[in-house]
Amino acid sequence: MSGFWRRALHHPSFAAGGLLTALLAAAALLSLVWSPYPPAEIDIPNKLQGPSAAHWLGTDSLGRDIASQLLVGAQNSIVVGVVAVGIGLGLGVLLGCIASARRGWVEELIMRASDFTFAFPALLSAIMLTAIYGPGLVMSIVAIGIFNIPVFARITRGAANAVWARDYVTAARAAGKGPLAITLDHVLPNIANQLIVQATISFATAILAEAALSYLGLGTQPPQPSWGRMLNEAQTQMFQAPLLAVYPGVAIMLSVLGLNLVGDGLRDLMDPKLARRR
């Protein structure tokens, strides 16, 4: 493991992405115990103030502190990413492993169901769910999680099929091992690297999707801060206070960029061929 981290620290993409991701996590953790002001505190006399010692990044059209909203908004991004990716990872890997182990009509049924689910993007799923249950953070998580299930199911099934064709799996079957034991002992350990990389990339996609849903009013609802809703509220002040749109936009960009760089770095570091070159 020490060798892995030594190579990771010298990998430009992983190191840069890890730094940006660490800043995202640090902001979310810091906001749990401290923020300059309560993020929902309205102070109309001090609205649309520029950066100052009192308000580091200024205030919005209601006098709320921008820095506080950005810090607390990081919590939503991480919660949505972790839970939505967890839903997709848990159910998708399960379905992909079943499809690969059983093959035949079971595999065909699972893959066609995945294709059907994949046809409904997170945004469309969120619109349908909010039409029934109303908008909110939970509906955003469910919609993004459902979209992630076929992604992980496809990747798991493809990677697992390659493992099932290996000689050591054939030997395990000849020794009397059942599909469940082979999946747990041989398939999952050998496809874990690919799943970790995909989870990192899906985390970035989840953050972007949550911001888009909040921008449209389908995600996090007031008074809970959200980067996407901050962008929505800033569009009416673009000429008067353009920085209101810059701050959440940069936060979203850096978070997604950091996680994508971590994913690219992990893909290189966990590839045995690329690892040997380094």
Secondary structure, DSSP 8 states (H G I E B T S, - for coil): -HHHHHHHHT-HHHHHHHHHHHHHHHHHHHHHH--SS-TT---GGGTT--S-SSSTT-B-TT--BHHHHHHHHHHHHHHHHHHHHHHHHHHHHHHHHHHHHH-HHHHHHHHHHHHHHHTS-HHHHHHHHHHHH-SSHHHHHHHHHHHHHHHHHHHHHHHHHHHHTSHHHHHHHHTT--HHHHIIIIIHHHHHHHHHHHHHHHHHHHHHHHHHHHHTTSSS-TTS--HHHHHHHHGGGTTT-THHHHHHHHHHHHHHHHHHHHHHHHHHHH-HHHHHH-
